[in-house]
Amino acid sequence: MTTADESVARRELEKRAKAEGRLPPGQSVTLKWPILHYGSVPHFDEEKWDFQISGEVEAPVKLSWKEFRALPRTEVTSDFHCVTRWSRLDNRWRGVLFTDVLKLVAPKAGAAFASILAEEGYTANVPLADLLRSGVLFAFDHDGEPLTAEHGGPLRLVVPHLYAWKSVKWVRGFMLLDHDRLGFWERNGYHEYGDPWKEQRYAGR
């Protein structure tokens, strides 16, 4: 496909997405998948990798890579909206639903928020109710291929209804909390919630 063909295809897709009510305000459709992240791409070592669930749970859980990969898998198709104003439509994700991972622990009655934990100390905050929505999963694959390191492989969280910084790359677990605890980008000027449909890009909006 030539550059001109790509431009025509993108415009047609964007027109259809707007007509279907799938494109949040201020967003433009991209056919590519831009690579954006803070810091370097971490090295994946299967023998050292683990996934931890802690905080407001009756007993914490730690899984090895093989144990996590053995959990029930689901395929979900969803759109992906970046705070930098691009949207990529109809992404096919394959991984483990958040609701299936949560079955591994017994949350305490006060658990209402999650601090998503990733490599190099990165965190993001998401209300637990949002993580329980359909389509939220920990993804291994994207569009039929293993998730590349640059896009968050081997595992990233996908929260389709929030801006993509909440879809944390290189995720290593989560901590359930009885209060909201701002994550990395939220402490550095981004909105604490991040609803694309309300253009909640930055703090105070």
C-alpha positions in Angstrom: 0.0 0.0 0.0 1.4 3.4 -1.0 1.5 6.4 1.2 -1.4 7.9 -0.7 -3.4 4.7 -0.4 -2.7 4.7 3.4 -3.9 8.3 3.6 -7.2 7.5 1.8 -7.7 4.3 3.9 -7.1 6.3 7.1 -9.5 9.0 6.2 -12.2 6.5 5.3 -11.7 4.6 8.5 -11.8 7.8 10.5 -15.0 8.9 8.8 -16.7 5.6 9.6 -15.5 5.6 13.2 -17.0 9.1 13.7 -20.3 8.0 12.1 -20.3 5.0 14.5 -19.5 7.1 17.5 -16.3 5.3 18.2 -13.8 8.2 18.0 -13.5 10.4 21.1 -13.3 14.1 20.7 -9.9 15.5 19.7 -8.7 12.1 18.3 -7.5 11.1 14.9 -7.3 7.5 13.5 -3.9 6.0 12.8 -3.3 2.8 10.8 0.1 2.4 12.5 0.9 1.8 16.1 3.1 4.5 17.5 5.7 3.5 20.2 5.6 5.8 23.2 7.0 5.2 26.7 9.1 6.8 29.4 12.5 5.3 30.0 14.1 2.3 28.4 12.6 -1.0 27.3 13.2 -3.5 30.1 14.8 -6.9 29.5 12.6 -9.9 30.0 14.1 -12.8 31.9 11.5 -15.6 32.2 13.3 -17.2 35.1 13.2 -14.0 37.2 9.8 -12.6 36.1 6.9 -12.8 38.5 3.4 -11.4 38.8 2.3 -10.2 42.3 -1.1 -9.4 43.8 -1.0 -7.7 47.1 -2.6 -5.0 49.3 -6.3 -5.3 50.4 -6.5 -9.1 49.8 -6.8 -11.9 52.3 -3.6 -13.5 51.2 -1.1 -12.2 48.6 -0.3 -14.2 45.5 2.9 -14.5 43.4 2.9 -16.3 40.0 5.8 -17.3 37.8 5.7 -16.6 34.1 4.7 -20.2 33.4 2.0 -20.1 36.0 0.6 -16.9 34.5 0.7 -18.2 31.0 -1.3 -21.2 32.2 -4.3 -19.1 33.2 -7.4 -19.2 31.0 -7.0 -17.1 27.9 -9.5 -14.8 26.1 -9.4 -12.8 22.9 -10.9 -9.3 22.9 -11.2 -6.7 20.1 -11.2 -3.1 21.2 -10.1 0.4 20.2 -7.1 2.1 21.7 -7.0 5.9 22.4 -3.7 7.6 23.2 -3.6 10.9 25.2 -1.4 12.3 22.4 -4.5 12.3 20.2 -4.3 9.2 18.0 -6.6 6.2 18.1 -6.0 2.8 16.7 -9.2 0.8 16.0 -10.1 -2.9 16.2 -7.0 -4.2 18.0 -7.2 -7.9 18.7 -5.8 -8.7 22.1 -5.2 -12.2 23.5 -4.5 -12.7 27.1 -6.1 -13.2 30.6 -9.1 -11.2 31.7 -8.6 -9.1 34.8 -11.6 -10.7 36.3 -10.0 -14.1 35.9 -6.8 -13.0 37.5 -8.7 -11.5 40.4 -10.3 -14.9 41.1 -6.8 -15.9 42.5 -7.3 -13.8 45.5 -10.1 -12.8 48.0 -10.3 -9.0 48.0 -11.1 -7.4 51.3 -14.4 -5.4 51.7 -12.6 -2.1 51.5 -10.8 -2.7 48.2 -11.9 -0.1 45.7 -8.8 1.0 43.8 -5.8 -0.7 42.2 -2.2 0.5 41.8 -0.9 -1.2 38.7 2.7 -2.2 39.1 5.2 -2.4 36.3 8.9 -2.7 35.6 11.3 0.0 37.0 8.8 1.1 39.6 6.3 2.5 37.2 2.7 2.6 38.5 -0.8 3.7 37.4 -4.0 4.1 39.4 -7.3 2.6 38.2 -10.6 2.2 40.1 -11.3 -1.4 40.7 -14.7 -1.1 39.2 -13.1 0.0 35.9 -10.8 -3.1 35.9 -13.8 -5.3 36.3 -15.4 -4.1 33.1 -15.6 -6.5 30.1 -12.6 -6.3 27.8 -10.1 -5.4 30.4 -7.2 -7.9 30.2 -3.5 -8.6 30.6 -2.4 -9.2 27.0 0.3 -11.5 25.6 -0.6 -11.0 21.9 -1.7 -8.2 19.6 -3.3 -8.8 16.2 -2.2 -12.4 16.2 1.4 -11.9 17.1 3.3 -12.0 20.4 3.3 -8.5 22.0 6.7 -6.9 21.2 8.9 -5.5 24.0 8.5 -2.0 22.6 4.7 -2.3 22.9 4.9 -3.7 26.5 5.7 -7.3 26.0 5.7 -9.8 27.4 2.6 -8.6 29.2 0.7 -5.4 29.3 -2.6 -4.3 30.8 -5.3 -3.2 28.4 -8.1 -0.9 29.7 -9.9 0.1 26.4 -12.3 2.7 27.8 -9.5 4.9 29.3 -6.6 6.7 27.7 -3.8 4.3 26.8 -1.3 5.3 29.5 -3.6 3.4 31.9 -2.9 0.3 29.7 0.3 -0.2 31.5 3.3 -1.7 29.6 5.6 -4.4 31.2 3.1 -5.0 33.9 4.2 -7.1 36.9 1.1 -7.1 39.1 -1.2 -4.9 41.1 -2.0 -3.8 44.6 -5.6 -3.4 45.8 -6.1 -0.4 47.9 -8.9 1.2 50.0 -8.0 4.7 48.6 -6.8 6.1 45.3 -3.0 6.4 45.0 -1.8 8.4 42.0 0.6 6.7 39.6 3.7 8.0 37.7 1.9 10.0 35.0 -0.9 11.1 37.3 1.7 12.6 39.7 3.3 14.4 36.7 0.3 16.3 35.4 -2.0 13.8 33.8 -5.6 13.4 34.8 -6.2 11.0 37.7 -8.9 9.1 35.8 -8.4 9.6 32.0 -11.7 9.3 30.2 -11.2 9.9 26.4 -14.8 10.8 25.9 -14.5 13.7 28.4 -11.0 14.6 27.2 -9.5 14.1 30.7 -6.0 14.4 29.5 -4.4 16.5 32.2 -5.0 17.3 35.9 -7.7 19.9 36.6 -9.7 19.1 33.5 
